Amino acid sequence: MKAKIEKHDKRLQMEVEEEDLSVAQIVRKELLRRPDTAFAGVVKPHPLIPKFIIALETKKRDPIDTLIEGSKKALEQSEELANQIRSLLPKET
């Protein structure tokens, strides 16, 4: 995965290459749950190009801090889902 961030005051754009769009959608959903988020969106410039852009605007906080917290929460939820799936699989004997 390659990423670069452009930040201006309370806005940022993060471009991520070589990663699936579903990752961005999970992070975006978590960002929208945060009370300080004014806007969070995801754009895929072209279906054949393996990259996406996350745009974020916050009301007061540093958008990088908000992005980090939202990403951590998304990771926690992904791990919780993986654990639930593991618990449903038959145990090996």
N, CA, C and O atoms as a MOPAC input file, in Angstrom:
PM7 MOZYME 1SCF
protein

 N      0.84300 1    -1.16500 1     0.00000 1
 C      0.00000 1     0.00000 1     0.00000 1
 C      0.89700 1     1.23900 1     0.00000 1
 O      1.87600 1     1.31600 1     0.74100 1
 N      0.54400 1     2.18900 1    -0.83400 1
 C      1.21400 1     3.48400 1    -0.86200 1
 C      0.17200 1     4.54500 1    -0.52100 1
 O     -0.96800 1     4.47200 1    -0.97800 1
 N      0.56600 1     5.52300 1     0.27800 1
 C     -0.37500 1     6.57800 1     0.64700 1
 C      0.34100 1     7.91800 1     0.71200 1
 O      1.53000 1     7.99900 1     1.02000 1
 N     -0.41900 1     8.96600 1     0.41300 1
 C      0.09200 1    10.32000 1     0.61300 1
 C     -1.06500 1    11.19100 1     1.08300 1
 O     -2.22000 1    10.98500 1     0.71100 1
 N     -0.71700 1    12.17100 1     1.91500 1
 C     -1.72800 1    13.03300 1     2.52500 1
 C     -1.42500 1    14.48400 1     2.19600 1
 O     -0.28300 1    14.93800 1     2.27300 1
 N     -2.48200 1    15.19900 1     1.82500 1
 C     -2.42000 1    16.64500 1     1.66800 1
 C     -3.35100 1    17.23600 1     2.71500 1
 O     -4.52900 1    16.88200 1     2.77800 1
 N     -2.81900 1    18.14100 1     3.54000 1
 C     -3.61100 1    18.71700 1     4.62300 1
 C     -3.63100 1    20.23400 1     4.50100 1
 O     -2.60500 1    20.86600 1     4.24900 1
 N     -4.81800 1    20.80700 1     4.68300 1
 C     -5.01400 1    22.25700 1     4.69300 1
 C     -5.97800 1    22.59300 1     5.81700 1
 O     -7.17300 1    22.31300 1     5.71300 1
 N     -5.47800 1    23.18400 1     6.87900 1
 C     -6.28300 1    23.55100 1     8.04700 1
 C     -7.05400 1    22.34900 1     8.57900 1
 O     -6.45800 1    21.40900 1     9.10300 1
 N     -8.36800 1    22.37700 1     8.44700 1
 C     -9.21700 1    21.30800 1     8.98700 1
 C     -9.63700 1    20.29700 1     7.90500 1
 O    -10.55400 1    19.50400 1     8.11700 1
 N     -8.97500 1    20.33100 1     6.76900 1
 C     -9.29600 1    19.40900 1     5.66800 1
 C     -8.06900 1    18.58700 1     5.30800 1
 O     -6.92600 1    19.02400 1     5.44700 1
 N     -8.35400 1    17.38200 1     4.84200 1
 C     -7.26500 1    16.58400 1     4.28800 1
 C     -7.79300 1    15.68200 1     3.19300 1
 O     -8.97800 1    15.35000 1     3.14200 1
 N     -6.88000 1    15.29500 1     2.32000 1
 C     -7.14200 1    14.27700 1     1.31300 1
 C     -6.03000 1    13.25800 1     1.42100 1
 O     -4.84900 1    13.60500 1     1.41700 1
 N     -6.41500 1    12.00300 1     1.51600 1
 C     -5.43700 1    10.93100 1     1.55000 1
 C     -5.64900 1    10.05800 1     0.32800 1
 O     -6.73100 1     9.50200 1     0.13300 1
 N     -4.63000 1     9.93800 1    -0.48600 1
 C     -4.66200 1     9.08800 1    -1.67300 1
 C     -3.97000 1     7.77800 1    -1.32400 1
 O     -2.83800 1     7.77100 1    -0.84100 1
 N     -4.65500 1     6.67900 1    -1.57200 1
 C     -4.12700 1     5.35800 1    -1.24500 1
 C     -4.08700 1     4.53100 1    -2.52500 1
 O     -5.08300 1     4.41200 1    -3.23800 1
 N     -2.91200 1     3.96000 1    -2.79900 1
 C     -2.74400 1     3.11100 1    -3.98400 1
 C     -2.59000 1     1.66000 1    -3.56600 1
 O     -2.14900 1     1.35400 1    -2.45800 1
 N     -2.96000 1     0.78100 1    -4.47200 1
 C     -2.78700 1    -0.66000 1    -4.30400 1
 C     -3.56800 1    -1.21100 1    -3.11100 1
 O     -3.08300 1    -2.08500 1    -2.39300 1
 N     -4.77500 1    -0.69500 1    -2.90900 1
 C     -5.63600 1    -1.18800 1    -1.83300 1
 C     -7.07600 1    -1.17900 1    -2.33100 1
 O     -7.42500 1    -0.42700 1    -3.24100 1
 N     -7.89700 1    -2.01400 1    -1.73200 1
 C     -9.28400 1    -2.17100 1    -2.13500 1
 C    -10.15500 1    -1.03300 1    -1.60700 1
 O     -9.91800 1    -0.51700 1    -0.51500 1
 N    -11.15000 1    -0.65000 1    -2.37800 1
 C    -12.05900 1     0.43400 1    -2.01600 1
 C    -12.86700 1     0.11200 1    -0.75800 1
 O    -13.25800 1     1.02700 1    -0.03300 1
 N    -13.12100 1    -1.15000 1    -0.48800 1
 C    -13.91600 1    -1.50800 1     0.69100 1
 C    -13.23700 1    -1.04800 1     1.98100 1
 O    -13.92000 1    -0.71500 1     2.94900 1
 N    -11.92100 1    -1.02700 1     2.00600 1
 C    -11.19400 1    -0.51900 1     3.17500 1
 C    -11.56000 1     0.94500 1     3.40500 1
 O    -11.82900 1     1.35600 1     4.53400 1
 N    -11.56900 1     1.71300 1     2.34700 1
 C    -11.89900 1     3.14100 1     2.45200 1
 C    -13.32900 1     3.34900 1     2.93200 1
 O    -13.58600 1     4.26500 1     3.71300 1
 N    -14.24900 1     2.53000 1     2.48900 1
 C    -15.64200 1     2.67700 1     2.89400 1
 C    -15.82000 1     2.40100 1     4.38800 1
 O    -16.61700 1     3.06100 1     5.05500 1
 N    -15.07900 1     1.42900 1     4.90500 1
 C    -15.15700 1     1.13000 1     6.33700 1
 C    -14.61300 1     2.30100 1     7.15100 1
 O    -15.21400 1     2.70100 1     8.14800 1
 N    -13.48100 1     2.84500 1     6.72600 1
 C    -12.89100 1     3.98900 1     7.42900 1
 C    -13.82500 1     5.20100 1     7.34400 1
 O    -14.02800 1     5.89900 1     8.33800 1
 N    -14.38500 1     5.44600 1     6.17600 1
 C    -15.30300 1     6.57800 1     5.99700 1
 C    -16.48900 1     6.47200 1     6.95100 1
 O    -16.89200 1     7.46100 1     7.56300 1
 N    -17.04000 1     5.27800 1     7.07300 1
 C    -18.18500 1     5.07500 1     7.96400 1
 C    -17.80900 1     5.42300 1     9.40500 1
 O    -18.58800 1     6.05600 1    10.11700 1
 N    -16.62400 1     5.00900 1     9.82800 1
 C    -16.17400 1     5.32600 1    11.18800 1
 C    -15.92700 1     6.82100 1    11.35600 1
 O    -16.22400 1     7.38000 1    12.41200 1
 N    -15.39500 1     7.46600 1    10.34200 1
 C    -15.16400 1     8.91000 1    10.42600 1
 C    -16.48400 1     9.66400 1    10.57900 1
 O    -16.56100 1    10.63800 1    11.32900 1
 N    -17.51300 1     9.21900 1     9.87700 1
 C    -18.81400 1     9.89100 1     9.95700 1
 C    -19.46800 1     9.72600 1    11.32500 1
 O    -20.33200 1    10.52300 1    11.69000 1
 N    -19.07800 1     8.72200 1    12.07600 1
 C    -19.62300 1     8.52200 1    13.42200 1
 C    -19.01400 1     9.49200 1    14.43900 1
 O    -19.57000 1     9.67400 1    15.52200 1
 N    -17.91700 1    10.09600 1    14.11700 1
 C    -17.22500 1    10.98100 1    15.04000 1
 C    -17.90900 1    12.34400 1    15.05900 1
 O    -18.21000 1    12.89300 1    13.99900 1
 N    -18.15900 1    12.90200 1    16.24700 1
 C    -18.90800 1    14.15900 1    16.33500 1
 C    -18.19300 1    15.35500 1    15.71300 1
 O    -18.84800 1    16.32200 1    15.32400 1
 N    -16.88500 1    15.31100 1    15.61200 1
 C    -16.15300 1    16.44800 1    15.05500 1
 C    -16.03700 1    16.40300 1    13.52700 1
 O    -15.52400 1    17.34600 1    12.92300 1
 N    -16.50100 1    15.33200 1    12.90200 1
 C    -16.39100 1    15.22000 1    11.44900 1
 C    -17.48500 1    16.04600 1    10.77700 1
 O    -18.67500 1    15.84600 1    11.02200 1
 N    -17.06100 1    16.97300 1     9.92800 1
 C    -18.00600 1    17.76600 1     9.14800 1
 C    -18.32500 1    17.06700 1     7.82400 1
 O    -19.44500 1    17.15300 1     7.32100 1
 N    -17.32500 1    16.37300 1     7.26400 1
 C    -17.49600 1    15.67400 1     5.98800 1
 C    -16.47100 1    14.56400 1     5.88700 1
 O    -15.31400 1    14.73800 1     6.27000 1
 N    -16.89700 1    13.42200 1     5.37100 1
 C    -15.98400 1    12.32700 1     5.04100 1
 C    -16.51800 1    11.64500 1     3.79700 1
 O    -17.68400 1    11.25300 1     3.74800 1
 N    -15.67600 1    11.50500 1     2.80400 1
 C    -16.09400 1    10.88200 1     1.55700 1
 C    -14.96600 1    10.08800 1     0.93400 1
 O    -13.79600 1    10.25900 1     1.27700 1
 N    -15.34100 1     9.21500 1     0.01100 1
 C    -14.37800 1     8.38000 1    -0.69900 1
 C    -14.65000 1     8.49700 1    -2.18600 1
 O    -15.79800 1     8.46800 1    -2.62900 1
 N    -13.56800 1     8.63200 1    -2.95600 1
 C    -13.68000 1     8.71900 1    -4.41300 1
 C    -12.73500 1     7.70000 1    -5.02800 1
 O    -11.57900 1     7.58800 1    -4.62000 1
 N    -13.22400 1     6.96800 1    -5.99800 1
 C    -12.37700 1     6.08200 1    -6.80500 1
 C    -12.30300 1     6.72000 1    -8.18600 1
 O    -13.28800 1     6.71100 1    -8.92500 1
 N    -11.13700 1     7.27800 1    -8.54500 1
 C    -11.03100 1     8.03100 1    -9.79200 1
 C    -11.39400 1     7.23600 1   -11.05300 1
 O    -11.98600 1     7.78500 1   -11.98200 1
 N    -11.04100 1     5.94800 1   -11.08500 1
 C    -11.34200 1     5.12600 1   -12.26300 1
 C    -11.37400 1     3.66700 1   -11.83700 1
 O    -10.53500 1     3.24200 1   -11.04200 1
 N    -12.33000 1     2.88400 1   -12.35200 1
 C    -12.45400 1     1.48200 1   -11.92100 1
 C    -11.21300 1     0.62900 1   -12.18400 1
 O    -10.97300 1    -0.33900 1   -11.46300 1
 N    -10.42800 1     0.96800 1   -13.19600 1
 C     -9.26400 1     0.15300 1   -13.52700 1
 C     -7.98000 1     0.59000 1   -12.81900 1
 O     -6.95200 1    -0.08000 1   -12.91500 1
 N     -8.04700 1     1.70000 1   -12.11800 1
 C     -6.87500 1     2.19800 1   -11.40700 1
 C     -7.01300 1     1.82000 1    -9.93600 1
 O     -7.97500 1     2.22500 1    -9.28300 1
 N     -6.05200 1     1.04000 1    -9.40200 1
 C     -6.17300 1     0.56300 1    -8.01000 1
 C     -5.80500 1     1.63500 1    -6.97900 1
 O     -4.80800 1     1.50900 1    -6.26800 1
 N     -6.61600 1     2.68200 1    -6.90800 1
 C     -6.39900 1     3.69900 1    -5.88700 1
 C     -7.72500 1     4.35400 1    -5.53900 1
 O     -8.69800 1     4.26800 1    -6.28900 1
 N     -7.74200 1     5.01200 1    -4.38500 1
 C     -8.90700 1     5.77200 1    -3.96600 1
 C     -8.43400 1     6.97100 1    -3.17200 1
 O     -7.27400 1     7.04500 1    -2.76500 1
 N     -9.34700 1     7.91600 1    -2.95500 1
 C     -9.04600 1     9.12100 1    -2.19100 1
 C    -10.08200 1     9.25200 1    -1.08600 1
 O    -11.28600 1     9.17900 1    -1.33000 1
 N     -9.59300 1     9.44800 1     0.13600 1
 C    -10.47100 1     9.75300 1     1.26200 1
 C    -10.36300 1    11.24900 1     1.51500 1
 O     -9.26500 1    11.77800 1     1.69400 1
 N    -11.49900 1    11.92700 1     1.53000 1
 C    -11.53800 1    13.35300 1     1.85600 1
 C    -12.17800 1    13.50000 1     3.22900 1
 O    -13.18100 1    12.85300 1     3.52900 1
 N    -11.59100 1    14.35500 1     4.05700 1
 C    -12.07300 1    14.53900 1     5.41500 1
 C    -12.00500 1    16.00700 1     5.78500 1
 O    -11.01100 1    16.68300 1     5.52200 1
 N    -13.08200 1    16.49400 1     6.40100 1
 C    -13.09200 1    17.84000 1     6.96600 1
 C    -13.63200 1    17.74600 1     8.37700 1
 O    -14.66500 1    17.12200 1     8.62100 1
 N    -12.91600 1    18.38100 1     9.31600 1
 C    -13.34100 1    18.37500 1    10.70800 1
 C    -13.82500 1    19.76000 1    11.11000 1
 O    -13.54500 1    20.75700 1    10.44300 1
 N    -14.55800 1    19.79700 1    12.21500 1
 C    -15.08200 1    21.07400 1    12.70600 1
 C    -14.02600 1    21.84400 1    13.49300 1
 O    -13.87200 1    23.05000 1    13.30100 1
 N    -13.29500 1    21.16000 1    14.38000 1
 C    -12.31900 1    21.83800 1    15.23300 1
 C    -10.98300 1    21.11000 1    15.30200 1
 O     -9.93000 1    21.74800 1    15.30400 1
 N    -11.01500 1    19.80200 1    15.35700 1
 C     -9.80800 1    19.01300 1    15.59700 1
 C     -8.91700 1    18.91700 1    14.36600 1
 O     -9.32600 1    19.22200 1    13.24600 1
 N     -7.69400 1    18.48600 1    14.61300 1
 C     -6.76400 1    18.20100 1    13.52600 1
 C     -7.30400 1    16.99000 1    12.75400 1
 O     -7.55000 1    15.95000 1    13.36400 1
 N     -7.49200 1    17.08900 1    11.45300 1
 C     -8.06400 1    15.97000 1    10.69600 1
 C     -7.18400 1    14.72800 1    10.70100 1
 O     -7.69000 1    13.61800 1    10.53700 1
 N     -5.88800 1    14.89300 1    10.88500 1
 C     -5.01100 1    13.71900 1    10.93800 1
 C     -5.32000 1    12.90000 1    12.19500 1
 O     -5.36900 1    11.67200 1    12.13200 1
 N     -5.53000 1    13.56800 1    13.33600 1
 C     -5.90100 1    12.85200 1    14.55800 1
 C     -7.22400 1    12.11700 1    14.38000 1
 O     -7.36900 1    10.97400 1    14.81300 1
 N     -8.18300 1    12.77200 1    13.74500 1
 C     -9.48800 1    12.15600 1    13.50300 1
 C     -9.35100 1    10.95500 1    12.57300 1
 O     -9.99000 1     9.92600 1    12.79200 1
 N     -8.53200 1    11.07700 1    11.54700 1
 C     -8.31000 1     9.96500 1    10.61300 1
 C     -7.66300 1     8.78100 1    11.32800 1
 O     -8.05300 1     7.63500 1    11.10500 1
 N     -6.69500 1     9.04400 1    12.16800 1
 C     -6.02400 1     7.97200 1    12.91000 1
 C     -7.01200 1     7.26200 1    13.83300 1
 O     -7.05800 1     6.03200 1    13.86800 1
 N     -7.80000 1     8.03400 1    14.58000 1
 C     -8.76800 1     7.42900 1    15.49800 1
 C     -9.83100 1     6.62600 1    14.74600 1
 O    -10.19500 1     5.52700 1    15.16500 1
 N    -10.32400 1     7.17400 1    13.64000 1
 C    -11.32000 1     6.46100 1    12.84400 1
 C    -10.75600 1     5.18000 1    12.24500 1
 O    -11.45200 1     4.16600 1    12.17700 1
 N     -9.50600 1     5.22000 1    11.81200 1
 C     -8.85700 1     4.03300 1    11.24800 1
 C     -8.65400 1     2.96300 1    12.31300 1
 O     -8.84800 1     1.77600 1    12.04900 1
 N     -8.26400 1     3.38000 1    13.51400 1
 C     -8.09300 1     2.41800 1    14.61000 1
 C     -9.41500 1     1.74500 1    14.95300 1
 O     -9.45900 1     0.53500 1    15.17800 1
 N    -10.48500 1     2.51900 1    14.99300 1
 C    -11.80300 1     1.96000 1    15.29700 1
 C    -12.23800 1     0.98000 1    14.20900 1
 O    -12.80800 1    -0.06900 1    14.50900 1
 N    -11.97300 1     1.31800 1    12.95500 1
 C    -12.31000 1     0.42000 1    11.85000 1
 C    -11.53700 1    -0.89000 1    11.97400 1
 O    -12.08300 1    -1.96200 1    11.71700 1
 N    -10.27700 1    -0.80500 1    12.36500 1
 C     -9.46200 1    -2.00400 1    12.56400 1
 C    -10.01800 1    -2.85600 1    13.69900 1
 O    -10.09600 1    -4.07900 1    13.57700 1
 N    -10.40300 1    -2.22000 1    14.79900 1
 C    -10.99000 1    -2.95700 1    15.92900 1
 C    -12.24500 1    -3.70800 1    15.49100 1
 O    -12.44500 1    -4.86600 1    15.85900 1
 N    -13.08200 1    -3.04600 1    14.71100 1
 C    -14.31600 1    -3.69700 1    14.25600 1
 C    -14.01800 1    -4.85100 1    13.30500 1
 O    -14.69900 1    -5.87500 1    13.34300 1
 N    -13.00600 1    -4.69400 1    12.45400 1
 C    -12.61800 1    -5.77700 1    11.54700 1
 C    -12.10800 1    -6.97500 1    12.33200 1
 O    -12.42500 1    -8.11700 1    11.99900 1
 N    -11.31900 1    -6.72300 1    13.37300 1
 C    -10.81800 1    -7.81100 1    14.21400 1
 C    -11.95700 1    -8.50800 1    14.96000 1
 O    -11.95600 1    -9.72900 1    15.11000 1
 N    -12.92400 1    -7.71800 1    15.42300 1
 C    -14.08300 1    -8.30000 1    16.10700 1
 C    -14.87400 1    -9.20000 1    15.15700 1
 O    -15.30100 1   -10.28800 1    15.54400 1
 N    -15.06700 1    -8.75300 1    13.92300 1
 C    -15.76900 1    -9.56600 1    12.93500 1
 C    -14.99900 1   -10.85200 1    12.64900 1
 O    -15.59500 1   -11.92500 1    12.56600 1
 N    -13.68900 1   -10.75200 1    12.50100 1
 C    -12.87300 1   -11.94300 1    12.25500 1
 C    -12.99700 1   -12.93700 1    13.40600 1
 O    -13.08500 1   -14.14300 1    13.17700 1
 N    -13.00300 1   -12.44400 1    14.62800 1
 C    -13.15600 1   -13.32200 1    15.79600 1
 C    -14.52200 1   -13.99600 1    15.81000 1
 O    -14.63100 1   -15.17300 1    16.15400 1
 N    -15.55600 1   -13.26200 1    15.44200 1
 C    -16.89800 1   -13.85600 1    15.39100 1
 C    -16.96500 1   -14.94200 1    14.32300 1
 O    -17.58000 1   -15.98800 1    14.52900 1
 N    -16.33700 1   -14.69000 1    13.19500 1
 C    -16.33200 1   -15.70400 1    12.13300 1
 C    -15.58800 1   -16.93900 1    12.60100 1
 O    -16.05300 1   -18.05900 1    12.39200 1
 N    -14.42400 1   -16.74700 1    13.24000 1
 C    -13.65100 1   -17.89100 1    13.75700 1
 C    -14.47900 1   -18.71500 1    14.75000 1
 O    -14.40400 1   -19.94400 1    14.76300 1
 N    -15.26300 1   -18.03000 1    15.57500 1
 C    -16.05400 1   -18.76100 1    16.59000 1
 C    -17.17400 1   -19.58400 1    15.95400 1
 O    -17.65800 1   -20.54200 1    16.55700 1
 N    -17.58100 1   -19.22400 1    14.76000 1
 C    -18.63700 1   -19.96500 1    14.07800 1
 C    -18.12500 1   -21.15800 1    13.28700 1
 O    -18.89900 1   -22.04300 1    12.92400 1
 N    -16.82600 1   -21.18400 1    13.01800 1
 C    -16.24800 1   -22.29000 1    12.25600 1
 C    -16.11000 1   -23.52300 1    13.12900 1
 O    -15.89400 1   -23.41200 1    14.33600 1
 N    -16.23300 1   -24.70500 1    12.52100 1
 C    -16.06900 1   -25.92700 1    13.31500 1
 C    -14.65200 1   -26.02700 1    13.87300 1
 O    -13.67800 1   -25.66100 1    13.21500 1
 N    -14.56400 1   -26.52200 1    15.07700 1
 C    -13.26500 1   -26.68600 1    15.75000 1
 C    -12.55700 1   -27.90600 1    15.16200 1
 O    -13.17900 1   -28.93700 1    14.90500 1
 N    -11.25300 1   -27.77000 1    14.95500 1
 C    -10.45800 1   -28.91300 1    14.49100 1
 C    -10.13300 1   -29.79900 1    15.68800 1
 O     -9.84900 1   -29.30100 1    16.77800 1
 N    -10.17600 1   -31.11800 1    15.48200 1
 C     -9.88800 1   -32.03100 1    16.57900 1
 C     -8.57600 1   -32.73500 1    16.37500 1
 O     -8.17400 1   -33.54600 1    17.21000 1

